[in-house]
């Protein structure tokens, strides 16, 4: 749920500001949140207490985002189909 609300809020912000969505950039943003959520849910499924699961999920997100900032980790960028310009869609 946190990933969904974070992503939706970012999309709304970008649309109102008429900027290219962060989801279409090479920034590791959603992937870090999704990885942290998967760690949390996986540990909960294995029977760990909530505090341990939440801390492990938080550390996972922190490591991924920290690596993005410190080492320049990036995901592949979105490439639009020929004849479709994302900037034109946002106008």
PyMOL Python script that loads the backbone (N, CA, C, O; Angstrom):
from pymol import cmd

cmd.read_pdbstr("""\
ATOM      1  N   UNK A   1       0.819  -1.188   0.000  1.00  0.00           N
ATOM      2  CA  UNK A   1       0.000   0.000   0.000  1.00  0.00           C
ATOM      3  C   UNK A   1       0.868   1.258   0.000  1.00  0.00           C
ATOM      4  O   UNK A   1       0.524   2.247  -0.647  1.00  0.00           O
ATOM      5  N   UNK A   2       1.977   1.226   0.714  1.00  0.00           N
ATOM      6  CA  UNK A   2       2.876   2.377   0.751  1.00  0.00           C
ATOM      7  C   UNK A   2       3.480   2.674  -0.612  1.00  0.00           C
ATOM      8  O   UNK A   2       3.628   3.837  -0.990  1.00  0.00           O
ATOM      9  N   UNK A   3       3.831   1.619  -1.357  1.00  0.00           N
ATOM     10  CA  UNK A   3       4.377   1.802  -2.701  1.00  0.00           C
ATOM     11  C   UNK A   3       3.328   2.461  -3.591  1.00  0.00           C
ATOM     12  O   UNK A   3       3.631   3.393  -4.336  1.00  0.00           O
ATOM     13  N   UNK A   4       2.098   1.972  -3.511  1.00  0.00           N
ATOM     14  CA  UNK A   4       1.016   2.497  -4.344  1.00  0.00           C
ATOM     15  C   UNK A   4       0.764   3.973  -4.057  1.00  0.00           C
ATOM     16  O   UNK A   4       0.686   4.777  -4.986  1.00  0.00           O
ATOM     17  N   UNK A   5       0.636   4.338  -2.790  1.00  0.00           N
ATOM     18  CA  UNK A   5       0.342   5.733  -2.462  1.00  0.00           C
ATOM     19  C   UNK A   5       1.513   6.641  -2.799  1.00  0.00           C
ATOM     20  O   UNK A   5       1.312   7.778  -3.228  1.00  0.00           O
ATOM     21  N   UNK A   6       2.742   6.150  -2.608  1.00  0.00           N
ATOM     22  CA  UNK A   6       3.909   6.950  -2.966  1.00  0.00           C
ATOM     23  C   UNK A   6       3.998   7.193  -4.460  1.00  0.00           C
ATOM     24  O   UNK A   6       4.293   8.305  -4.898  1.00  0.00           O
ATOM     25  N   UNK A   7       3.746   6.167  -5.233  1.00  0.00           N
ATOM     26  CA  UNK A   7       3.808   6.281  -6.687  1.00  0.00           C
ATOM     27  C   UNK A   7       2.686   7.186  -7.193  1.00  0.00           C
ATOM     28  O   UNK A   7       2.922   8.074  -8.012  1.00  0.00           O
ATOM     29  N   UNK A   8       1.473   6.961  -6.707  1.00  0.00           N
ATOM     30  CA  UNK A   8       0.346   7.763  -7.152  1.00  0.00           C
ATOM     31  C   UNK A   8       0.545   9.231  -6.784  1.00  0.00           C
ATOM     32  O   UNK A   8       0.249  10.116  -7.587  1.00  0.00           O
ATOM     33  N   UNK A   9       1.035   9.490  -5.600  1.00  0.00           N
ATOM     34  CA  UNK A   9       1.305  10.869  -5.201  1.00  0.00           C
ATOM     35  C   UNK A   9       2.356  11.516  -6.084  1.00  0.00           C
ATOM     36  O   UNK A   9       2.236  12.688  -6.438  1.00  0.00           O
ATOM     37  N   UNK A  10       3.387  10.758  -6.443  1.00  0.00           N
ATOM     38  CA  UNK A  10       4.421  11.285  -7.335  1.00  0.00           C
ATOM     39  C   UNK A  10       3.887  11.575  -8.722  1.00  0.00           C
ATOM     40  O   UNK A  10       4.263  12.575  -9.334  1.00  0.00           O
ATOM     41  N   UNK A  11       3.017  10.718  -9.226  1.00  0.00           N
ATOM     42  CA  UNK A  11       2.434  10.933 -10.549  1.00  0.00           C
ATOM     43  C   UNK A  11       1.566  12.190 -10.544  1.00  0.00           C
ATOM     44  O   UNK A  11       1.638  13.008 -11.462  1.00  0.00           O
ATOM     45  N   UNK A  12       0.756  12.335  -9.519  1.00  0.00           N
ATOM     46  CA  UNK A  12      -0.102  13.523  -9.421  1.00  0.00           C
ATOM     47  C   UNK A  12       0.749  14.780  -9.325  1.00  0.00           C
ATOM     48  O   UNK A  12       0.453  15.775  -9.987  1.00  0.00           O
ATOM     49  N   UNK A  13       1.797  14.754  -8.517  1.00  0.00           N
ATOM     50  CA  UNK A  13       2.694  15.902  -8.389  1.00  0.00           C
ATOM     51  C   UNK A  13       3.310  16.273  -9.734  1.00  0.00           C
ATOM     52  O   UNK A  13       3.341  17.445 -10.109  1.00  0.00           O
ATOM     53  N   UNK A  14       3.802  15.262 -10.460  1.00  0.00           N
ATOM     54  CA  UNK A  14       4.445  15.516 -11.743  1.00  0.00           C
ATOM     55  C   UNK A  14       3.451  16.056 -12.773  1.00  0.00           C
ATOM     56  O   UNK A  14       3.794  16.923 -13.576  1.00  0.00           O
ATOM     57  N   UNK A  15       2.227  15.543 -12.748  1.00  0.00           N
ATOM     58  CA  UNK A  15       1.218  16.037 -13.691  1.00  0.00           C
ATOM     59  C   UNK A  15       0.857  17.489 -13.398  1.00  0.00           C
ATOM     60  O   UNK A  15       0.727  18.294 -14.320  1.00  0.00           O
ATOM     61  N   UNK A  16       0.696  17.824 -12.129  1.00  0.00           N
ATOM     62  CA  UNK A  16       0.357  19.200 -11.770  1.00  0.00           C
ATOM     63  C   UNK A  16       1.502  20.164 -12.084  1.00  0.00           C
ATOM     64  O   UNK A  16       1.270  21.313 -12.460  1.00  0.00           O
ATOM     65  N   UNK A  17       2.730  19.690 -11.927  1.00  0.00           N
ATOM     66  CA  UNK A  17       3.896  20.532 -12.208  1.00  0.00           C
ATOM     67  C   UNK A  17       4.290  20.503 -13.680  1.00  0.00           C
ATOM     68  O   UNK A  17       5.211  21.208 -14.093  1.00  0.00           O
ATOM     69  N   UNK A  18       3.591  19.682 -14.478  1.00  0.00           N
ATOM     70  CA  UNK A  18       3.882  19.513 -15.903  1.00  0.00           C
ATOM     71  C   UNK A  18       5.340  19.120 -16.136  1.00  0.00           C
ATOM     72  O   UNK A  18       6.014  19.643 -17.024  1.00  0.00           O
ATOM     73  N   UNK A  19       5.799  18.186 -15.313  1.00  0.00           N
ATOM     74  CA  UNK A  19       7.143  17.648 -15.449  1.00  0.00           C
ATOM     75  C   UNK A  19       7.061  16.193 -15.865  1.00  0.00           C
ATOM     76  O   UNK A  19       6.050  15.523 -15.654  1.00  0.00           O
ATOM     77  N   UNK A  20       8.139  15.721 -16.457  1.00  0.00           N
ATOM     78  CA  UNK A  20       8.203  14.317 -16.837  1.00  0.00           C
ATOM     79  C   UNK A  20       8.212  13.472 -15.562  1.00  0.00           C
ATOM     80  O   UNK A  20       8.944  13.766 -14.617  1.00  0.00           O
ATOM     81  N   UNK A  21       7.406  12.441 -15.548  1.00  0.00           N
ATOM     82  CA  UNK A  21       7.245  11.623 -14.356  1.00  0.00           C
ATOM     83  C   UNK A  21       8.565  10.968 -13.949  1.00  0.00           C
ATOM     84  O   UNK A  21       9.344  10.540 -14.800  1.00  0.00           O
ATOM     85  N   UNK A  22       8.801  10.896 -12.662  1.00  0.00           N
ATOM     86  CA  UNK A  22      10.005  10.242 -12.150  1.00  0.00           C
ATOM     87  C   UNK A  22       9.999   8.756 -12.500  1.00  0.00           C
ATOM     88  O   UNK A  22      11.050   8.118 -12.539  1.00  0.00           O
ATOM     89  N   UNK A  23       8.815   8.212 -12.754  1.00  0.00           N
ATOM     90  CA  UNK A  23       8.720   6.799 -13.117  1.00  0.00           C
ATOM     91  C   UNK A  23       9.317   6.524 -14.490  1.00  0.00           C
ATOM     92  O   UNK A  23       9.707   5.393 -14.778  1.00  0.00           O
ATOM     93  N   UNK A  24       9.393   7.535 -15.333  1.00  0.00           N
ATOM     94  CA  UNK A  24       9.951   7.369 -16.667  1.00  0.00           C
ATOM     95  C   UNK A  24      11.443   7.673 -16.708  1.00  0.00           C
ATOM     96  O   UNK A  24      12.077   7.528 -17.753  1.00  0.00           O
ATOM     97  N   UNK A  25      12.000   8.085 -15.595  1.00  0.00           N
ATOM     98  CA  UNK A  25      13.428   8.384 -15.518  1.00  0.00           C
ATOM     99  C   UNK A  25      14.180   7.159 -15.026  1.00  0.00           C
ATOM    100  O   UNK A  25      13.573   6.135 -14.711  1.00  0.00           O
ATOM    101  N   UNK A  26      15.478   7.263 -14.963  1.00  0.00           N
ATOM    102  CA  UNK A  26      16.302   6.137 -14.552  1.00  0.00           C
ATOM    103  C   UNK A  26      16.465   6.045 -13.039  1.00  0.00           C
ATOM    104  O   UNK A  26      17.251   5.230 -12.554  1.00  0.00           O
ATOM    105  N   UNK A  27      15.754   6.846 -12.304  1.00  0.00           N
ATOM    106  CA  UNK A  27      15.858   6.884 -10.849  1.00  0.00           C
ATOM    107  C   UNK A  27      15.293   5.611 -10.219  1.00  0.00           C
ATOM    108  O   UNK A  27      14.228   5.133 -10.611  1.00  0.00           O
ATOM    109  N   UNK A  28      16.016   5.071  -9.245  1.00  0.00           N
ATOM    110  CA  UNK A  28      15.507   3.918  -8.499  1.00  0.00           C
ATOM    111  C   UNK A  28      14.653   4.476  -7.368  1.00  0.00           C
ATOM    112  O   UNK A  28      15.160   4.964  -6.358  1.00  0.00           O
ATOM    113  N   UNK A  29      13.358   4.390  -7.567  1.00  0.00           N
ATOM    114  CA  UNK A  29      12.414   5.024  -6.656  1.00  0.00           C
ATOM    115  C   UNK A  29      11.367   4.004  -6.243  1.00  0.00           C
ATOM    116  O   UNK A  29      11.242   3.666  -5.066  1.00  0.00           O
ATOM    117  N   UNK A  30      10.636   3.530  -7.198  1.00  0.00           N
ATOM    118  CA  UNK A  30       9.602   2.538  -6.929  1.00  0.00           C
ATOM    119  C   UNK A  30      10.231   1.187  -6.613  1.00  0.00           C
ATOM    120  O   UNK A  30       9.745   0.463  -5.744  1.00  0.00           O
ATOM    121  N   UNK A  31      11.304   0.846  -7.311  1.00  0.00           N
ATOM    122  CA  UNK A  31      11.952  -0.453  -7.104  1.00  0.00           C
ATOM    123  C   UNK A  31      12.455  -0.596  -5.669  1.00  0.00           C
ATOM    124  O   UNK A  31      12.361  -1.677  -5.087  1.00  0.00           O
ATOM    125  N   UNK A  32      12.981   0.470  -5.100  1.00  0.00           N
ATOM    126  CA  UNK A  32      13.465   0.414  -3.726  1.00  0.00           C
ATOM    127  C   UNK A  32      12.308   0.181  -2.750  1.00  0.00           C
ATOM    128  O   UNK A  32      12.426  -0.619  -1.822  1.00  0.00           O
ATOM    129  N   UNK A  33      11.201   0.879  -2.963  1.00  0.00           N
ATOM    130  CA  UNK A  33      10.035   0.701  -2.097  1.00  0.00           C
ATOM    131  C   UNK A  33       9.455  -0.701  -2.230  1.00  0.00           C
ATOM    132  O   UNK A  33       9.079  -1.324  -1.237  1.00  0.00           O
ATOM    133  N   UNK A  34       9.386  -1.187  -3.458  1.00  0.00           N
ATOM    134  CA  UNK A  34       8.845  -2.530  -3.684  1.00  0.00           C
ATOM    135  C   UNK A  34       9.749  -3.595  -3.060  1.00  0.00           C
ATOM    136  O   UNK A  34       9.252  -4.569  -2.496  1.00  0.00           O
ATOM    137  N   UNK A  35      11.054  -3.422  -3.153  1.00  0.00           N
ATOM    138  CA  UNK A  35      11.981  -4.384  -2.558  1.00  0.00           C
ATOM    139  C   UNK A  35      11.831  -4.414  -1.035  1.00  0.00           C
ATOM    140  O   UNK A  35      11.815  -5.485  -0.428  1.00  0.00           O
ATOM    141  N   UNK A  36      11.722  -3.234  -0.427  1.00  0.00           N
ATOM    142  CA  UNK A  36      11.526  -3.166   1.017  1.00  0.00           C
ATOM    143  C   UNK A  36      10.220  -3.815   1.455  1.00  0.00           C
ATOM    144  O   UNK A  36      10.169  -4.501   2.475  1.00  0.00           O
ATOM    145  N   UNK A  37       9.161  -3.591   0.672  1.00  0.00           N
ATOM    146  CA  UNK A  37       7.870  -4.210   0.978  1.00  0.00           C
ATOM    147  C   UNK A  37       7.954  -5.728   0.854  1.00  0.00           C
ATOM    148  O   UNK A  37       7.376  -6.450   1.666  1.00  0.00           O
ATOM    149  N   UNK A  38       8.674  -6.216  -0.163  1.00  0.00           N
ATOM    150  CA  UNK A  38       8.834  -7.667  -0.340  1.00  0.00           C
ATOM    151  C   UNK A  38       9.617  -8.290   0.816  1.00  0.00           C
ATOM    152  O   UNK A  38       9.280  -9.377   1.284  1.00  0.00           O
ATOM    153  N   UNK A  39      10.651  -7.607   1.267  1.00  0.00           N
ATOM    154  CA  UNK A  39      11.418  -8.103   2.416  1.00  0.00           C
ATOM    155  C   UNK A  39      10.519  -8.178   3.643  1.00  0.00           C
ATOM    156  O   UNK A  39      10.516  -9.178   4.360  1.00  0.00           O
ATOM    157  N   UNK A  40       9.757  -7.111   3.880  1.00  0.00           N
ATOM    158  CA  UNK A  40       8.851  -7.090   5.031  1.00  0.00           C
ATOM    159  C   UNK A  40       7.841  -8.239   4.966  1.00  0.00           C
ATOM    160  O   UNK A  40       7.675  -8.986   5.930  1.00  0.00           O
ATOM    161  N   UNK A  41       7.175  -8.369   3.827  1.00  0.00           N
ATOM    162  CA  UNK A  41       6.160  -9.417   3.695  1.00  0.00           C
ATOM    163  C   UNK A  41       6.762 -10.815   3.755  1.00  0.00           C
ATOM    164  O   UNK A  41       6.161 -11.729   4.320  1.00  0.00           O
ATOM    165  N   UNK A  42       7.942 -10.982   3.178  1.00  0.00           N
ATOM    166  CA  UNK A  42       8.607 -12.281   3.222  1.00  0.00           C
ATOM    167  C   UNK A  42       8.951 -12.697   4.645  1.00  0.00           C
ATOM    168  O   UNK A  42       8.740 -13.844   5.038  1.00  0.00           O
ATOM    169  N   UNK A  43       9.481 -11.751   5.409  1.00  0.00           N
ATOM    170  CA  UNK A  43       9.825 -12.066   6.801  1.00  0.00           C
ATOM    171  C   UNK A  43       8.581 -12.290   7.658  1.00  0.00           C
ATOM    172  O   UNK A  43       8.583 -13.127   8.561  1.00  0.00           O
ATOM    173  N   UNK A  44       7.524 -11.539   7.368  1.00  0.00           N
ATOM    174  CA  UNK A  44       6.263 -11.757   8.089  1.00  0.00           C
ATOM    175  C   UNK A  44       5.728 -13.157   7.789  1.00  0.00           C
ATOM    176  O   UNK A  44       5.230 -13.845   8.680  1.00  0.00           O
ATOM    177  N   UNK A  45       5.837 -13.569   6.529  1.00  0.00           N
ATOM    178  CA  UNK A  45       5.378 -14.897   6.134  1.00  0.00           C
ATOM    179  C   UNK A  45       6.186 -16.012   6.775  1.00  0.00           C
ATOM    180  O   UNK A  45       5.679 -17.113   6.994  1.00  0.00           O
ATOM    181  N   UNK A  46       7.459 -15.719   7.077  1.00  0.00           N
ATOM    182  CA  UNK A  46       8.307 -16.713   7.733  1.00  0.00           C
ATOM    183  C   UNK A  46       8.120 -16.734   9.248  1.00  0.00           C
ATOM    184  O   UNK A  46       8.700 -17.572   9.938  1.00  0.00           O
ATOM    185  N   UNK A  47       7.307 -15.808   9.763  1.00  0.00           N
ATOM    186  CA  UNK A  47       6.992 -15.821  11.189  1.00  0.00           C
ATOM    187  C   UNK A  47       7.808 -14.881  12.049  1.00  0.00           C
ATOM    188  O   UNK A  47       7.752 -14.977  13.275  1.00  0.00           O
ATOM    189  N   UNK A  48       8.566 -13.974  11.449  1.00  0.00           N
ATOM    190  CA  UNK A  48       9.326 -13.002  12.238  1.00  0.00           C
ATOM    191  C   UNK A  48       8.364 -11.993  12.860  1.00  0.00           C
ATOM    192  O   UNK A  48       7.273 -11.762  12.339  1.00  0.00           O
ATOM    193  N   UNK A  49       8.775 -11.397  13.975  1.00  0.00           N
ATOM    194  CA  UNK A  49       7.937 -10.382  14.607  1.00  0.00           C
ATOM    195  C   UNK A  49       7.950  -9.121  13.734  1.00  0.00           C
ATOM    196  O   UNK A  49       8.876  -8.893  12.956  1.00  0.00           O
ATOM    197  N   UNK A  50       6.905  -8.316  13.885  1.00  0.00           N
ATOM    198  CA  UNK A  50       6.715  -7.143  13.024  1.00  0.00           C
ATOM    199  C   UNK A  50       7.868  -6.150  13.100  1.00  0.00           C
ATOM    200  O   UNK A  50       8.247  -5.561  12.087  1.00  0.00           O
ATOM    201  N   UNK A  51       8.421  -5.960  14.276  1.00  0.00           N
ATOM    202  CA  UNK A  51       9.507  -4.995  14.438  1.00  0.00           C
ATOM    203  C   UNK A  51      10.729  -5.420  13.624  1.00  0.00           C
ATOM    204  O   UNK A  51      11.346  -4.588  12.959  1.00  0.00           O
ATOM    205  N   UNK A  52      11.077  -6.680  13.669  1.00  0.00           N
ATOM    206  CA  UNK A  52      12.226  -7.187  12.913  1.00  0.00           C
ATOM    207  C   UNK A  52      11.956  -7.086  11.419  1.00  0.00           C
ATOM    208  O   UNK A  52      12.833  -6.679  10.656  1.00  0.00           O
ATOM    209  N   UNK A  53      10.751  -7.452  10.994  1.00  0.00           N
ATOM    210  CA  UNK A  53      10.396  -7.388   9.577  1.00  0.00           C
ATOM    211  C   UNK A  53      10.435  -5.955   9.068  1.00  0.00           C
ATOM    212  O   UNK A  53      10.966  -5.687   7.990  1.00  0.00           O
ATOM    213  N   UNK A  54       9.871  -5.032   9.846  1.00  0.00           N
ATOM    214  CA  UNK A  54       9.848  -3.625   9.445  1.00  0.00           C
ATOM    215  C   UNK A  54      11.262  -3.053   9.386  1.00  0.00           C
ATOM    216  O   UNK A  54      11.590  -2.316   8.456  1.00  0.00           O
ATOM    217  N   UNK A  55      12.088  -3.378  10.350  1.00  0.00           N
ATOM    218  CA  UNK A  55      13.465  -2.889  10.360  1.00  0.00           C
ATOM    219  C   UNK A  55      14.250  -3.428   9.170  1.00  0.00           C
ATOM    220  O   UNK A  55      15.010  -2.690   8.543  1.00  0.00           O
ATOM    221  N   UNK A  56      14.072  -4.703   8.855  1.00  0.00           N
ATOM    222  CA  UNK A  56      14.764  -5.292   7.705  1.00  0.00           C
ATOM    223  C   UNK A  56      14.296  -4.654   6.399  1.00  0.00           C
ATOM    224  O   UNK A  56      15.117  -4.393   5.520  1.00  0.00           O
ATOM    225  N   UNK A  57      13.003  -4.398   6.254  1.00  0.00           N
ATOM    226  CA  UNK A  57      12.481  -3.725   5.069  1.00  0.00           C
ATOM    227  C   UNK A  57      13.024  -2.316   4.941  1.00  0.00           C
ATOM    228  O   UNK A  57      13.396  -1.885   3.850  1.00  0.00           O
ATOM    229  N   UNK A  58      13.072  -1.594   6.059  1.00  0.00           N
ATOM    230  CA  UNK A  58      13.618  -0.240   6.081  1.00  0.00           C
ATOM    231  C   UNK A  58      15.083  -0.234   5.674  1.00  0.00           C
ATOM    232  O   UNK A  58      15.502   0.600   4.871  1.00  0.00           O
ATOM    233  N   UNK A  59      15.859  -1.152   6.218  1.00  0.00           N
ATOM    234  CA  UNK A  59      17.285  -1.233   5.883  1.00  0.00           C
ATOM    235  C   UNK A  59      17.474  -1.567   4.407  1.00  0.00           C
ATOM    236  O   UNK A  59      18.380  -1.038   3.764  1.00  0.00           O
ATOM    237  N   UNK A  60      16.632  -2.431   3.873  1.00  0.00           N
ATOM    238  CA  UNK A  60      16.698  -2.771   2.447  1.00  0.00           C
ATOM    239  C   UNK A  60      16.497  -1.523   1.586  1.00  0.00           C
ATOM    240  O   UNK A  60      17.275  -1.270   0.666  1.00  0.00           O
ATOM    241  N   UNK A  61      15.456  -0.746   1.883  1.00  0.00           N
ATOM    242  CA  UNK A  61      15.189   0.482   1.125  1.00  0.00           C
ATOM    243  C   UNK A  61      16.331   1.470   1.301  1.00  0.00           C
ATOM    244  O   UNK A  61      16.749   2.114   0.338  1.00  0.00           O
ATOM    245  N   UNK A  62      16.835   1.593   2.512  1.00  0.00           N
ATOM    246  CA  UNK A  62      17.931   2.521   2.790  1.00  0.00           C
ATOM    247  C   UNK A  62      19.183   2.157   1.997  1.00  0.00           C
ATOM    248  O   UNK A  62      19.845   3.041   1.454  1.00  0.00           O
ATOM    249  N   UNK A  63      19.508   0.896   1.925  1.00  0.00           N
ATOM    250  CA  UNK A  63      20.686   0.455   1.167  1.00  0.00           C
ATOM    251  C   UNK A  63      20.509   0.729  -0.325  1.00  0.00           C
ATOM    252  O   UNK A  63      21.427   1.224  -0.979  1.00  0.00           O
ATOM    253  N   UNK A  64      19.340   0.412  -0.859  1.00  0.00           N
ATOM    254  CA  UNK A  64      19.108   0.626  -2.293  1.00  0.00           C
ATOM    255  C   UNK A  64      19.123   2.117  -2.630  1.00  0.00           C
ATOM    256  O   UNK A  64      19.777   2.524  -3.590  1.00  0.00           O
ATOM    257  N   UNK A  65      18.419   2.924  -1.864  1.00  0.00           N
ATOM    258  CA  UNK A  65      18.412   4.374  -2.130  1.00  0.00           C
ATOM    259  C   UNK A  65      19.785   4.991  -1.874  1.00  0.00           C
ATOM    260  O   UNK A  65      20.217   5.879  -2.609  1.00  0.00           O
ATOM    261  N   UNK A  66      20.464   4.524  -0.839  1.00  0.00           N
ATOM    262  CA  UNK A  66      21.816   5.019  -0.570  1.00  0.00           C
ATOM    263  C   UNK A  66      22.771   4.685  -1.709  1.00  0.00           C
ATOM    264  O   UNK A  66      23.597   5.512  -2.096  1.00  0.00           O
ATOM    265  N   UNK A  67      22.656   3.481  -2.240  1.00  0.00           N
ATOM    266  CA  UNK A  67      23.479   3.096  -3.383  1.00  0.00           C
ATOM    267  C   UNK A  67      23.177   3.936  -4.605  1.00  0.00           C
ATOM    268  O   UNK A  67      24.070   4.253  -5.390  1.00  0.00           O
ATOM    269  N   UNK A  68      21.913   4.294  -4.763  1.00  0.00           N
ATOM    270  CA  UNK A  68      21.526   5.166  -5.869  1.00  0.00           C
ATOM    271  C   UNK A  68      22.201   6.529  -5.748  1.00  0.00           C
ATOM    272  O   UNK A  68      22.710   7.071  -6.729  1.00  0.00           O
ATOM    273  N   UNK A  69      22.197   7.060  -4.560  1.00  0.00           N
ATOM    274  CA  UNK A  69      22.761   8.387  -4.340  1.00  0.00           C
ATOM    275  C   UNK A  69      24.286   8.354  -4.349  1.00  0.00           C
ATOM    276  O   UNK A  69      24.920   9.195  -4.986  1.00  0.00           O
ATOM    277  N   UNK A  70      24.874   7.393  -3.650  1.00  0.00           N
ATOM    278  CA  UNK A  70      26.335   7.369  -3.503  1.00  0.00           C
ATOM    279  C   UNK A  70      27.073   6.791  -4.711  1.00  0.00           C
ATOM    280  O   UNK A  70      28.140   7.285  -5.075  1.00  0.00           O
ATOM    281  N   UNK A  71      26.518   5.754  -5.332  1.00  0.00           N
ATOM    282  CA  UNK A  71      27.239   5.059  -6.390  1.00  0.00           C
ATOM    283  C   UNK A  71      26.615   5.246  -7.769  1.00  0.00           C
ATOM    284  O   UNK A  71      27.134   4.728  -8.757  1.00  0.00           O
ATOM    285  N   UNK A  72      25.515   5.976  -7.845  1.00  0.00           N
ATOM    286  CA  UNK A  72      24.897   6.255  -9.125  1.00  0.00           C
ATOM    287  C   UNK A  72      24.169   5.072  -9.742  1.00  0.00           C
ATOM    288  O   UNK A  72      24.051   4.990 -10.965  1.00  0.00           O
ATOM    289  N   UNK A  73      23.677   4.149  -8.913  1.00  0.00           N
ATOM    290  CA  UNK A  73      22.922   3.018  -9.452  1.00  0.00           C
ATOM    291  C   UNK A  73      21.710   3.554 -10.195  1.00  0.00           C
ATOM    292  O   UNK A  73      21.048   4.476  -9.718  1.00  0.00           O
ATOM    293  N   UNK A  74      21.416   2.994 -11.341  1.00  0.00           N
ATOM    294  CA  UNK A  74      20.285   3.424 -12.148  1.00  0.00           C
ATOM    295  C   UNK A  74      19.595   2.225 -12.780  1.00  0.00           C
ATOM    296  O   UNK A  74      20.211   1.178 -12.984  1.00  0.00           O
ATOM    297  N   UNK A  75      18.327   2.382 -13.085  1.00  0.00           N
ATOM    298  CA  UNK A  75      17.558   1.402 -13.839  1.00  0.00           C
ATOM    299  C   UNK A  75      17.538   1.832 -15.297  1.00  0.00           C
ATOM    300  O   UNK A  75      17.791   2.999 -15.597  1.00  0.00           O
ATOM    301  N   UNK A  76      17.241   0.915 -16.207  1.00  0.00           N
ATOM    302  CA  UNK A  76      17.127   1.326 -17.611  1.00  0.00           C
ATOM    303  C   UNK A  76      16.021   2.371 -17.766  1.00  0.00           C
ATOM    304  O   UNK A  76      14.983   2.286 -17.111  1.00  0.00           O
ATOM    305  N   UNK A  77      16.249   3.341 -18.624  1.00  0.00           N
ATOM    306  CA  UNK A  77      15.275   4.414 -18.843  1.00  0.00           C
ATOM    307  C   UNK A  77      14.189   3.959 -19.805  1.00  0.00           C
ATOM    308  O   UNK A  77      14.412   3.099 -20.657  1.00  0.00           O
ATOM    309  N   UNK A  78      13.024   4.543 -19.655  1.00  0.00           N
ATOM    310  CA  UNK A  78      11.903   4.276 -20.553  1.00  0.00           C
ATOM    311  C   UNK A  78      12.212   4.875 -21.921  1.00  0.00           C
ATOM    312  O   UNK A  78      12.661   6.017 -22.023  1.00  0.00           O
ATOM    313  N   UNK A  79      11.971   4.107 -22.949  1.00  0.00           N
ATOM    314  CA  UNK A  79      12.120   4.610 -24.316  1.00  0.00           C
ATOM    315  C   UNK A  79      10.747   4.557 -24.972  1.00  0.00           C
ATOM    316  O   UNK A  79      10.120   3.499 -25.042  1.00  0.00           O
ATOM    317  N   UNK A  80      10.292   5.697 -25.446  1.00  0.00           N
ATOM    318  CA  UNK A  80       8.976   5.724 -26.076  1.00  0.00           C
ATOM    319  C   UNK A  80       9.028   5.051 -27.441  1.00  0.00           C
ATOM    320  O   UNK A  80      10.085   4.935 -28.061  1.00  0.00           O
ATOM    321  N   UNK A  81       7.871   4.619 -27.883  1.00  0.00           N
ATOM    322  CA  UNK A  81       7.766   3.994 -29.195  1.00  0.00           C
ATOM    323  C   UNK A  81       8.011   5.031 -30.277  1.00  0.00           C
ATOM    324  O   UNK A  81       7.763   6.216 -30.057  1.00  0.00           O
ATOM    325  N   UNK A  82       8.494   4.610 -31.444  1.00  0.00           N
ATOM    326  CA  UNK A  82       8.687   5.572 -32.532  1.00  0.00           C
ATOM    327  C   UNK A  82       7.383   6.311 -32.838  1.00  0.00           C
ATOM    328  O   UNK A  82       6.323   5.698 -32.966  1.00  0.00           O
ATOM    329  N   UNK A  83       7.479   7.615 -32.950  1.00  0.00           N
ATOM    330  CA  UNK A  83       6.302   8.434 -33.235  1.00  0.00           C
ATOM    331  C   UNK A  83       5.557   8.891 -31.991  1.00  0.00           C
ATOM    332  O   UNK A  83       4.595   9.651 -32.095  1.00  0.00           O
ATOM    333  N   UNK A  84       5.985   8.442 -30.818  1.00  0.00           N
ATOM    334  CA  UNK A  84       5.338   8.867 -29.567  1.00  0.00           C
ATOM    335  C   UNK A  84       6.360   9.596 -28.720  1.00  0.00           C
ATOM    336  O   UNK A  84       7.374   9.018 -28.330  1.00  0.00           O
ATOM    337  N   UNK A  85       6.104  10.843 -28.439  1.00  0.00           N
ATOM    338  CA  UNK A  85       6.996  11.647 -27.627  1.00  0.00           C
ATOM    339  C   UNK A  85       6.348  11.864 -26.262  1.00  0.00           C
ATOM    340  O   UNK A  85       5.272  12.457 -26.189  1.00  0.00           O
ATOM    341  N   UNK A  86       6.976  11.398 -25.176  1.00  0.00           N
ATOM    342  CA  UNK A  86       6.356  11.561 -23.852  1.00  0.00           C
ATOM    343  C   UNK A  86       6.125  13.021 -23.490  1.00  0.00           C
ATOM    344  O   UNK A  86       5.199  13.335 -22.742  1.00  0.00           O
ATOM    345  N   UNK A  87       6.957  13.914 -24.015  1.00  0.00           N
ATOM    346  CA  UNK A  87       6.778  15.336 -23.721  1.00  0.00           C
ATOM    347  C   UNK A  87       5.487  15.855 -24.358  1.00  0.00           C
ATOM    348  O   UNK A  87       4.827  16.725 -23.790  1.00  0.00           O
ATOM    349  N   UNK A  88       5.126  15.337 -25.518  1.00  0.00           N
ATOM    350  CA  UNK A  88       3.893  15.757 -26.175  1.00  0.00           C
ATOM    351  C   UNK A  88       2.671  15.264 -25.414  1.00  0.00           C
ATOM    352  O   UNK A  88       1.651  15.951 -25.360  1.00  0.00           O
ATOM    353  N   UNK A  89       2.767  14.087 -24.831  1.00  0.00           N
ATOM    354  CA  UNK A  89       1.659  13.514 -24.078  1.00  0.00           C
ATOM    355  C   UNK A  89       1.353  14.375 -22.846  1.00  0.00           C
ATOM    356  O   UNK A  89       0.191  14.535 -22.472  1.00  0.00           O
ATOM    357  N   UNK A  90       2.388  14.922 -22.223  1.00  0.00           N
ATOM    358  CA  UNK A  90       2.221  15.696 -20.991  1.00  0.00           C
ATOM    359  C   UNK A  90       1.656  17.089 -21.245  1.00  0.00           C
ATOM    360  O   UNK A  90       1.283  17.769 -20.289  1.00  0.00           O
ATOM    361  N   UNK A  91       1.577  17.541 -22.500  1.00  0.00           N
ATOM    362  CA  UNK A  91       1.085  18.907 -22.783  1.00  0.00           C
ATOM    363  C   UNK A  91      -0.408  18.973 -22.724  1.00  0.00           C
ATOM    364  O   UNK A  91      -0.988  20.039 -22.936  1.00  0.00           O
TER     365      UNK A  91
END
""", "prot")
cmd.dss("prot")
cmd.show_as("cartoon", "prot")
cmd.util.cbc("prot")
cmd.orient("prot")
